[in-house]
Amino acid sequence: MSIQATLERPVTVSAAVHRRSSFPRSLSGKVALVAGGAGAIGAATSRMLASAGAIVVVTHLATERDTAAAKALIADLGEGHGAYVADVVDTASLIELRSEIQSRYGRLDILINAAGFTKPVPHADLDALTDELIDRMLQVNWRGQFATIRTFAPMLKASGDGLVVSISSIAAFTGIGSSIAYCAAKAGVDVMTKSLARSLAPEIRVLAVSPGVVDTEFVPGRGLDFNDKVKASTPLQRIGEAEDIAAAITACATMLTFSTGHIIQVDGGRAL
């Protein structure tokens, strides 16, 4: 082939280069389920995913407070998004939700495990960490996340570009958290993330986001004095906000598209 002929050939950009130049990826046409969407991190994540183009479905408990929060969130997001009652410890409710999403939207591309529970128990007070509390902690924070992934894995696989992001905590590896059981549950989330990343690939990517202290009402009884103490001992000199965690979760969907099985710390350097 002559040099002239070579020069006259149309120049094409490889698919790999095209993928790199398209970041951040638009989520237009994607459907995202945020389990625990009535909470601070879940709500912030829902707003960011919607801003990136996703249709967002949130779950909430049937309490008056959670119902009101979920309705307000969906009203703020606008038409097309939805809120449903479901409990991660009740697999039957998750299966019913799966049928609702399949019927209404016909697909699911992203699952965010933001549902959680904790109760502060001093680590040295072994008697205060009762069997019932241990069971509840593991039931919501580990079994519930696994059950949600198990329920929606078929839809995520059908997407061909599925993503799971679970909320973990730096308590999983520091051993410092609201209770020993909470630390253990989050360590379980980290292990689950790695195991499922291998077993669900390549159709589904599985990641976890690991916050430090976040300025929400998630941990009962924590006040401004606690926040100030943590701020002073954190390299970036502030505590996290729900939007910090939401941004990391959204990045998993829009930027970190060649990552799976990893735990992403968002803690301002607190674990250093």
Secondary structure by P-SEA (a helix, b strand, c coil): ccaaaaaacbbbbcaaaaaaaacccccccbbbbbcccccaaaaaaaaaaaaaccbbbbbbcccaaaaaaaaaaaaaaccccbbbbbbcccaaaaaaaaaaaaaacccccbbbcccbbbbbbcccccccccaaaaaaaaacccaaaaaaaaaaaaaaaaacbbbbbbbbcccccccccccaaaaaaaaaaaaaaaaaaaaacccbbbbbbbbccccccccccccaaaaaaaaaaccccccccaaaaaaaaaaaaccccccccbbbbccccccc
